[in-house]
Amino acid sequence: MKNNEQKPDFLFEKGNYKILLIGIGVIALGFILMSGGGSDDPTVFSEDVFSFRRIRLAPTVVLIGFGITIYSIFKKSKAK
């Protein structure tokens, strides 16, 4: 590398990107937990829509994922 060339400066460090990907994975898991519970027959009501998993657990997992993602954005890099 020549002296006048500079390394590209990234916005975040490697650790921030790892935490960001973990947060995105947790958000995706929350949306997967929310899915399902429908009925094949539109005239029949399914009580699965009101299960604990879809009403409490999945939104909580999504909010935790958003918290992890926000933490990865605000995390300070170590001084070199």
C-alpha positions in Angstrom: 0.0 0.0 0.0 1.4 3.4 -0.9 1.8 6.1 1.7 -0.8 8.4 0.1 -3.6 5.7 0.1 -5.8 5.5 3.1 -7.8 2.6 4.4 -11.6 3.1 4.0 -13.2 4.2 7.3 -16.3 2.3 8.1 -19.1 3.8 10.1 -19.1 0.9 12.7 -16.6 -1.7 13.8 -16.8 -5.4 13.3 -18.4 -6.0 16.8 -21.2 -3.4 16.0 -22.1 -5.3 12.8 -22.2 -8.6 14.7 -24.6 -7.2 17.3 -26.6 -5.6 14.5 -27.0 -8.9 12.7 -28.0 -10.6 16.0 -30.7 -7.9 16.5 -32.0 -8.4 13.0 -32.2 -12.1 13.6 -34.1 -11.6 16.9 -36.6 -9.3 15.1 -37.1 -11.9 12.3 -37.6 -14.6 15.0 -40.3 -12.4 16.6 -42.1 -12.0 13.3 -41.9 -15.8 12.7 -43.5 -16.3 16.1 -46.3 -14.0 15.1 -47.2 -15.9 11.9 -49.8 -18.6 11.5 -53.0 -19.2 13.4 -55.2 -18.7 10.4 -58.1 -20.9 9.4 -58.5 -22.6 6.1 -62.3 -22.0 6.1 -63.1 -18.2 6.2 -66.5 -18.9 7.9 -64.8 -20.6 10.9 -63.2 -18.5 13.6 -59.9 -19.7 15.0 -59.0 -19.0 18.6 -55.3 -19.5 17.8 -55.1 -15.8 17.0 -55.3 -15.0 20.7 -52.6 -17.4 21.9 -49.9 -16.3 24.3 -47.2 -16.7 21.7 -48.8 -14.2 19.3 -50.1 -11.7 21.8 -47.3 -11.5 24.3 -44.2 -13.4 23.4 -43.7 -12.4 19.7 -44.1 -8.6 20.2 -41.8 -8.8 23.2 -39.2 -10.6 21.2 -39.5 -8.0 18.4 -39.0 -5.1 20.9 -36.0 -6.9 22.4 -34.6 -7.2 18.8 -35.1 -3.5 18.2 -33.4 -2.8 21.5 -30.4 -4.9 20.5 -30.2 -3.1 17.1 -30.4 0.3 18.8 -27.6 -0.7 21.2 -25.4 -1.8 18.3 -25.8 1.6 16.7 -25.0 3.6 19.8 -22.2 1.4 21.1 -19.0 3.4 21.1 -15.9 1.9 19.5 -12.8 1.3 21.6 -10.1 4.0 21.4 -7.0 2.8 19.6 
